[in-house]
């Protein structure tokens, strides 16, 4: 049985980042379908438009940092959200959605169905 995946287009202008990320994560997992099962990848495609106009509350741009580690001692990096957002606003949305998807083998397949467009 083949899964018929829909394409959902979401305009994120003026909507808070977390609200948009939860909606996208739900669509990517396929929780809106009556045949939802957590061990199957039955989600839809999601296209997010106007990502650079997403609403961020407070001082998140300057205070929030993203953590990465190379594996070597003392080589941890803290990159501010502002730097990543100016380079690629879609990356900030993608990281927010990644944190809301289940941490299992299906996560990489789900996140590949998220596409971001800037106006």
MODELLER restraints for C-alpha pairs under 7 A, 6 or more apart:
rsr = mdl.restraints
at = mdl.atoms
rsr.add(forms.Gaussian(group=physical.xy_distance, feature=features.Distance(at['CA:3:A'], at['CA:42:A']), mean=6.68, stdev=0.5))
rsr.add(forms.Gaussian(group=physical.xy_distance, feature=features.Distance(at['CA:5:A'], at['CA:43:A']), mean=6.82, stdev=0.5))
rsr.add(forms.Gaussian(group=physical.xy_distance, feature=features.Distance(at['CA:5:A'], at['CA:44:A']), mean=4.82, stdev=0.5))
rsr.add(forms.Gaussian(group=physical.xy_distance, feature=features.Distance(at['CA:5:A'], at['CA:45:A']), mean=6.69, stdev=0.5))
rsr.add(forms.Gaussian(group=physical.xy_distance, feature=features.Distance(at['CA:6:A'], at['CA:44:A']), mean=5.22, stdev=0.5))
rsr.add(forms.Gaussian(group=physical.xy_distance, feature=features.Distance(at['CA:6:A'], at['CA:45:A']), mean=6.12, stdev=0.5))
rsr.add(forms.Gaussian(group=physical.xy_distance, feature=features.Distance(at['CA:7:A'], at['CA:44:A']), mean=6.17, stdev=0.5))
rsr.add(forms.Gaussian(group=physical.xy_distance, feature=features.Distance(at['CA:7:A'], at['CA:45:A']), mean=4.70, stdev=0.5))
rsr.add(forms.Gaussian(group=physical.xy_distance, feature=features.Distance(at['CA:7:A'], at['CA:46:A']), mean=5.75, stdev=0.5))
rsr.add(forms.Gaussian(group=physical.xy_distance, feature=features.Distance(at['CA:8:A'], at['CA:45:A']), mean=6.15, stdev=0.5))
rsr.add(forms.Gaussian(group=physical.xy_distance, feature=features.Distance(at['CA:8:A'], at['CA:46:A']), mean=4.78, stdev=0.5))
rsr.add(forms.Gaussian(group=physical.xy_distance, feature=features.Distance(at['CA:8:A'], at['CA:47:A']), mean=6.12, stdev=0.5))
rsr.add(forms.Gaussian(group=physical.xy_distance, feature=features.Distance(at['CA:9:A'], at['CA:46:A']), mean=5.92, stdev=0.5))
rsr.add(forms.Gaussian(group=physical.xy_distance, feature=features.Distance(at['CA:9:A'], at['CA:47:A']), mean=4.72, stdev=0.5))
rsr.add(forms.Gaussian(group=physical.xy_distance, feature=features.Distance(at['CA:9:A'], at['CA:48:A']), mean=5.97, stdev=0.5))
rsr.add(forms.Gaussian(group=physical.xy_distance, feature=features.Distance(at['CA:10:A'], at['CA:47:A']), mean=6.19, stdev=0.5))
rsr.add(forms.Gaussian(group=physical.xy_distance, feature=features.Distance(at['CA:10:A'], at['CA:48:A']), mean=4.91, stdev=0.5))
rsr.add(forms.Gaussian(group=physical.xy_distance, feature=features.Distance(at['CA:10:A'], at['CA:49:A']), mean=6.11, stdev=0.5))
rsr.add(forms.Gaussian(group=physical.xy_distance, feature=features.Distance(at['CA:11:A'], at['CA:48:A']), mean=5.99, stdev=0.5))
rsr.add(forms.Gaussian(group=physical.xy_distance, feature=features.Distance(at['CA:11:A'], at['CA:49:A']), mean=4.84, stdev=0.5))
rsr.add(forms.Gaussian(group=physical.xy_distance, feature=features.Distance(at['CA:11:A'], at['CA:50:A']), mean=6.19, stdev=0.5))
rsr.add(forms.Gaussian(group=physical.xy_distance, feature=features.Distance(at['CA:12:A'], at['CA:20:A']), mean=6.83, stdev=0.5))
rsr.add(forms.Gaussian(group=physical.xy_distance, feature=features.Distance(at['CA:12:A'], at['CA:48:A']), mean=6.70, stdev=0.5))
rsr.add(forms.Gaussian(group=physical.xy_distance, feature=features.Distance(at['CA:12:A'], at['CA:49:A']), mean=6.24, stdev=0.5))
rsr.add(forms.Gaussian(group=physical.xy_distance, feature=features.Distance(at['CA:12:A'], at['CA:50:A']), mean=6.00, stdev=0.5))
rsr.add(forms.Gaussian(group=physical.xy_distance, feature=features.Distance(at['CA:12:A'], at['CA:51:A']), mean=6.05, stdev=0.5))
rsr.add(forms.Gaussian(group=physical.xy_distance, feature=features.Distance(at['CA:12:A'], at['CA:53:A']), mean=6.97, stdev=0.5))
rsr.add(forms.Gaussian(group=physical.xy_distance, feature=features.Distance(at['CA:12:A'], at['CA:54:A']), mean=5.64, stdev=0.5))
rsr.add(forms.Gaussian(group=physical.xy_distance, feature=features.Distance(at['CA:13:A'], at['CA:50:A']), mean=5.98, stdev=0.5))
rsr.add(forms.Gaussian(group=physical.xy_distance, feature=features.Distance(at['CA:13:A'], at['CA:53:A']), mean=4.98, stdev=0.5))
rsr.add(forms.Gaussian(group=physical.xy_distance, feature=features.Distance(at['CA:13:A'], at['CA:54:A']), mean=5.26, stdev=0.5))
rsr.add(forms.Gaussian(group=physical.xy_distance, feature=features.Distance(at['CA:14:A'], at['CA:53:A']), mean=6.24, stdev=0.5))
rsr.add(forms.Gaussian(group=physical.xy_distance, feature=features.Distance(at['CA:14:A'], at['CA:54:A']), mean=5.31, stdev=0.5))
rsr.add(forms.Gaussian(group=physical.xy_distance, feature=features.Distance(at['CA:14:A'], at['CA:55:A']), mean=5.02, stdev=0.5))
rsr.add(forms.Gaussian(group=physical.xy_distance, feature=features.Distance(at['CA:15:A'], at['CA:54:A']), mean=5.73, stdev=0.5))
rsr.add(forms.Gaussian(group=physical.xy_distance, feature=features.Distance(at['CA:15:A'], at['CA:55:A']), mean=5.35, stdev=0.5))
rsr.add(forms.Gaussian(group=physical.xy_distance, feature=features.Distance(at['CA:16:A'], at['CA:54:A']), mean=6.22, stdev=0.5))
rsr.add(forms.Gaussian(group=physical.xy_distance, feature=features.Distance(at['CA:16:A'], at['CA:55:A']), mean=4.53, stdev=0.5))
rsr.add(forms.Gaussian(group=physical.xy_distance, feature=features.Distance(at['CA:16:A'], at['CA:56:A']), mean=5.88, stdev=0.5))
rsr.add(forms.Gaussian(group=physical.xy_distance, feature=features.Distance(at['CA:17:A'], at['CA:54:A']), mean=6.13, stdev=0.5))
rsr.add(forms.Gaussian(group=physical.xy_distance, feature=features.Distance(at['CA:17:A'], at['CA:55:A']), mean=6.07, stdev=0.5))
rsr.add(forms.Gaussian(group=physical.xy_distance, feature=features.Distance(at['CA:17:A'], at['CA:56:A']), mean=6.25, stdev=0.5))
rsr.add(forms.Gaussian(group=physical.xy_distance, feature=features.Distance(at['CA:21:A'], at['CA:93:A']), mean=6.80, stdev=0.5))
rsr.add(forms.Gaussian(group=physical.xy_distance, feature=features.Distance(at['CA:21:A'], at['CA:96:A']), mean=6.04, stdev=0.5))
rsr.add(forms.Gaussian(group=physical.xy_distance, feature=features.Distance(at['CA:21:A'], at['CA:97:A']), mean=4.95, stdev=0.5))
rsr.add(forms.Gaussian(group=physical.xy_distance, feature=features.Distance(at['CA:22:A'], at['CA:97:A']), mean=6.93, stdev=0.5))
rsr.add(forms.Gaussian(group=physical.xy_distance, feature=features.Distance(at['CA:22:A'], at['CA:100:A']), mean=6.84, stdev=0.5))
rsr.add(forms.Gaussian(group=physical.xy_distance, feature=features.Distance(at['CA:24:A'], at['CA:46:A']), mean=6.87, stdev=0.5))
rsr.add(forms.Gaussian(group=physical.xy_distance, feature=features.Distance(at['CA:24:A'], at['CA:97:A']), mean=6.98, stdev=0.5))
rsr.add(forms.Gaussian(group=physical.xy_distance, feature=features.Distance(at['CA:25:A'], at['CA:97:A']), mean=5.79, stdev=0.5))
rsr.add(forms.Gaussian(group=physical.xy_distance, feature=features.Distance(at['CA:25:A'], at['CA:100:A']), mean=6.33, stdev=0.5))
rsr.add(forms.Gaussian(group=physical.xy_distance, feature=features.Distance(at['CA:25:A'], at['CA:101:A']), mean=6.03, stdev=0.5))
rsr.add(forms.Gaussian(group=physical.xy_distance, feature=features.Distance(at['CA:27:A'], at['CA:43:A']), mean=5.96, stdev=0.5))
rsr.add(forms.Gaussian(group=physical.xy_distance, feature=features.Distance(at['CA:27:A'], at['CA:44:A']), mean=5.93, stdev=0.5))
rsr.add(forms.Gaussian(group=physical.xy_distance, feature=features.Distance(at['CA:28:A'], at['CA:43:A']), mean=4.50, stdev=0.5))
rsr.add(forms.Gaussian(group=physical.xy_distance, feature=features.Distance(at['CA:28:A'], at['CA:44:A']), mean=5.37, stdev=0.5))
rsr.add(forms.Gaussian(group=physical.xy_distance, feature=features.Distance(at['CA:28:A'], at['CA:45:A']), mean=6.62, stdev=0.5))
rsr.add(forms.Gaussian(group=physical.xy_distance, feature=features.Distance(at['CA:28:A'], at['CA:110:A']), mean=5.73, stdev=0.5))
rsr.add(forms.Gaussian(group=physical.xy_distance, feature=features.Distance(at['CA:29:A'], at['CA:41:A']), mean=6.66, stdev=0.5))
rsr.add(forms.Gaussian(group=physical.xy_distance, feature=features.Distance(at['CA:29:A'], at['CA:42:A']), mean=6.57, stdev=0.5))
rsr.add(forms.Gaussian(group=physical.xy_distance, feature=features.Distance(at['CA:29:A'], at['CA:43:A']), mean=4.60, stdev=0.5))
rsr.add(forms.Gaussian(group=physical.xy_distance, feature=features.Distance(at['CA:29:A'], at['CA:110:A']), mean=6.82, stdev=0.5))
rsr.add(forms.Gaussian(group=physical.xy_distance, feature=features.Distance(at['CA:30:A'], at['CA:36:A']), mean=6.14, stdev=0.5))
rsr.add(forms.Gaussian(group=physical.xy_distance, feature=features.Distance(at['CA:30:A'], at['CA:42:A']), mean=5.26, stdev=0.5))
rsr.add(forms.Gaussian(group=physical.xy_distance, feature=features.Distance(at['CA:30:A'], at['CA:43:A']), mean=3.69, stdev=0.5))
rsr.add(forms.Gaussian(group=physical.xy_distance, feature=features.Distance(at['CA:30:A'], at['CA:44:A']), mean=6.34, stdev=0.5))
rsr.add(forms.Gaussian(group=physical.xy_distance, feature=features.Distance(at['CA:41:A'], at['CA:106:A']), mean=6.67, stdev=0.5))
rsr.add(forms.Gaussian(group=physical.xy_distance, feature=features.Distance(at['CA:45:A'], at['CA:113:A']), mean=4.95, stdev=0.5))
rsr.add(forms.Gaussian(group=physical.xy_distance, feature=features.Distance(at['CA:45:A'], at['CA:114:A']), mean=6.22, stdev=0.5))
rsr.add(forms.Gaussian(group=physical.xy_distance, feature=features.Distance(at['CA:46:A'], at['CA:113:A']), mean=6.37, stdev=0.5))
rsr.add(forms.Gaussian(group=physical.xy_distance, feature=features.Distance(at['CA:46:A'], at['CA:114:A']), mean=5.04, stdev=0.5))
rsr.add(forms.Gaussian(group=physical.xy_distance, feature=features.Distance(at['CA:46:A'], at['CA:115:A']), mean=6.27, stdev=0.5))
rsr.add(forms.Gaussian(group=physical.xy_distance, feature=features.Distance(at['CA:47:A'], at['CA:114:A']), mean=6.10, stdev=0.5))
rsr.add(forms.Gaussian(group=physical.xy_distance, feature=features.Distance(at['CA:47:A'], at['CA:115:A']), mean=4.81, stdev=0.5))
rsr.add(forms.Gaussian(group=physical.xy_distance, feature=features.Distance(at['CA:47:A'], at['CA:116:A']), mean=5.71, stdev=0.5))
rsr.add(forms.Gaussian(group=physical.xy_distance, feature=features.Distance(at['CA:48:A'], at['CA:115:A']), mean=6.30, stdev=0.5))
rsr.add(forms.Gaussian(group=physical.xy_distance, feature=features.Distance(at['CA:48:A'], at['CA:116:A']), mean=4.78, stdev=0.5))
rsr.add(forms.Gaussian(group=physical.xy_distance, feature=features.Distance(at['CA:48:A'], at['CA:117:A']), mean=6.07, stdev=0.5))
rsr.add(forms.Gaussian(group=physical.xy_distance, feature=features.Distance(at['CA:49:A'], at['CA:116:A']), mean=6.12, stdev=0.5))
rsr.add(forms.Gaussian(group=physical.xy_distance, feature=features.Distance(at['CA:49:A'], at['CA:117:A']), mean=4.83, stdev=0.5))
rsr.add(forms.Gaussian(group=physical.xy_distance, feature=features.Distance(at['CA:49:A'], at['CA:118:A']), mean=5.99, stdev=0.5))
rsr.add(forms.Gaussian(group=physical.xy_distance, feature=features.Distance(at['CA:50:A'], at['CA:117:A']), mean=6.30, stdev=0.5))
rsr.add(forms.Gaussian(group=physical.xy_distance, feature=features.Distance(at['CA:50:A'], at['CA:118:A']), mean=4.91, stdev=0.5))
rsr.add(forms.Gaussian(group=physical.xy_distance, feature=features.Distance(at['CA:50:A'], at['CA:119:A']), mean=5.50, stdev=0.5))
rsr.add(forms.Gaussian(group=physical.xy_distance, feature=features.Distance(at['CA:51:A'], at['CA:89:A']), mean=6.04, stdev=0.5))
rsr.add(forms.Gaussian(group=physical.xy_distance, feature=features.Distance(at['CA:51:A'], at['CA:90:A']), mean=6.07, stdev=0.5))
rsr.add(forms.Gaussian(group=physical.xy_distance, feature=features.Distance(at['CA:51:A'], at['CA:116:A']), mean=6.95, stdev=0.5))
rsr.add(forms.Gaussian(group=physical.xy_distance, feature=features.Distance(at['CA:51:A'], at['CA:117:A']), mean=6.78, stdev=0.5))
rsr.add(forms.Gaussian(group=physical.xy_distance, feature=features.Distance(at['CA:51:A'], at['CA:118:A']), mean=5.90, stdev=0.5))
rsr.add(forms.Gaussian(group=physical.xy_distance, feature=features.Distance(at['CA:52:A'], at['CA:89:A']), mean=5.43, stdev=0.5))
rsr.add(forms.Gaussian(group=physical.xy_distance, feature=features.Distance(at['CA:52:A'], at['CA:118:A']), mean=6.61, stdev=0.5))
rsr.add(forms.Gaussian(group=physical.xy_distance, feature=features.Distance(at['CA:61:A'], at['CA:81:A']), mean=5.29, stdev=0.5))
rsr.add(forms.Gaussian(group=physical.xy_distance, feature=features.Distance(at['CA:61:A'], at['CA:82:A']), mean=4.74, stdev=0.5))
rsr.add(forms.Gaussian(group=physical.xy_distance, feature=features.Distance(at['CA:62:A'], at['CA:80:A']), mean=6.44, stdev=0.5))
rsr.add(forms.Gaussian(group=physical.xy_distance, feature=features.Distance(at['CA:62:A'], at['CA:81:A']), mean=6.68, stdev=0.5))
rsr.add(forms.Gaussian(group=physical.xy_distance, feature=features.Distance(at['CA:62:A'], at['CA:82:A']), mean=5.99, stdev=0.5))
rsr.add(forms.Gaussian(group=physical.xy_distance, feature=features.Distance(at['CA:63:A'], at['CA:80:A']), mean=7.00, stdev=0.5))
rsr.add(forms.Gaussian(group=physical.xy_distance, feature=features.Distance(at['CA:64:A'], at['CA:80:A']), mean=5.93, stdev=0.5))
rsr.add(forms.Gaussian(group=physical.xy_distance, feature=features.Distance(at['CA:64:A'], at['CA:81:A']), mean=5.69, stdev=0.5))
rsr.add(forms.Gaussian(group=physical.xy_distance, feature=features.Distance(at['CA:65:A'], at['CA:78:A']), mean=5.65, stdev=0.5))
rsr.add(forms.Gaussian(group=physical.xy_distance, feature=features.Distance(at['CA:65:A'], at['CA:79:A']), mean=5.24, stdev=0.5))
rsr.add(forms.Gaussian(group=physical.xy_distance, feature=features.Distance(at['CA:65:A'], at['CA:80:A']), mean=4.21, stdev=0.5))
rsr.add(forms.Gaussian(group=physical.xy_distance, feature=features.Distance(at['CA:65:A'], at['CA:81:A']), mean=5.51, stdev=0.5))
rsr.add(forms.Gaussian(group=physical.xy_distance, feature=features.Distance(at['CA:66:A'], at['CA:78:A']), mean=5.49, stdev=0.5))
rsr.add(forms.Gaussian(group=physical.xy_distance, feature=features.Distance(at['CA:66:A'], at['CA:79:A']), mean=5.15, stdev=0.5))
rsr.add(forms.Gaussian(group=physical.xy_distance, feature=features.Distance(at['CA:66:A'], at['CA:80:A']), mean=6.25, stdev=0.5))
rsr.add(forms.Gaussian(group=physical.xy_distance, feature=features.Distance(at['CA:66:A'], at['CA:81:A']), mean=6.75, stdev=0.5))
rsr.add(forms.Gaussian(group=physical.xy_distance, feature=features.Distance(at['CA:67:A'], at['CA:77:A']), mean=5.74, stdev=0.5))
rsr.add(forms.Gaussian(group=physical.xy_distance, feature=features.Distance(at['CA:67:A'], at['CA:78:A']), mean=4.77, stdev=0.5))
rsr.add(forms.Gaussian(group=physical.xy_distance, feature=features.Distance(at['CA:67:A'], at['CA:79:A']), mean=6.57, stdev=0.5))
rsr.add(forms.Gaussian(group=physical.xy_distance, feature=features.Distance(at['CA:68:A'], at['CA:76:A']), mean=5.84, stdev=0.5))
rsr.add(forms.Gaussian(group=physical.xy_distance, feature=features.Distance(at['CA:68:A'], at['CA:77:A']), mean=5.22, stdev=0.5))
rsr.add(forms.Gaussian(group=physical.xy_distance, feature=features.Distance(at['CA:68:A'], at['CA:78:A']), mean=6.68, stdev=0.5))
rsr.add(forms.Gaussian(group=physical.xy_distance, feature=features.Distance(at['CA:69:A'], at['CA:75:A']), mean=6.03, stdev=0.5))
rsr.add(forms.Gaussian(group=physical.xy_distance, feature=features.Distance(at['CA:69:A'], at['CA:76:A']), mean=4.36, stdev=0.5))
rsr.add(forms.Gaussian(group=physical.xy_distance, feature=features.Distance(at['CA:69:A'], at['CA:77:A']), mean=6.10, stdev=0.5))
rsr.add(forms.Gaussian(group=physical.xy_distance, feature=features.Distance(at['CA:70:A'], at['CA:76:A']), mean=6.53, stdev=0.5))
rsr.add(forms.Gaussian(group=physical.xy_distance, feature=features.Distance(at['CA:84:A'], at['CA:92:A']), mean=6.89, stdev=0.5))
rsr.add(forms.Gaussian(group=physical.xy_distance, feature=features.Distance(at['CA:85:A'], at['CA:92:A']), mean=6.22, stdev=0.5))
rsr.add(forms.Gaussian(group=physical.xy_distance, feature=features.Distance(at['CA:90:A'], at['CA:116:A']), mean=5.63, stdev=0.5))
rsr.add(forms.Gaussian(group=physical.xy_distance, feature=features.Distance(at['CA:98:A'], at['CA:111:A']), mean=6.98, stdev=0.5))
rsr.add(forms.Gaussian(group=physical.xy_distance, feature=features.Distance(at['CA:101:A'], at['CA:107:A']), mean=6.32, stdev=0.5))
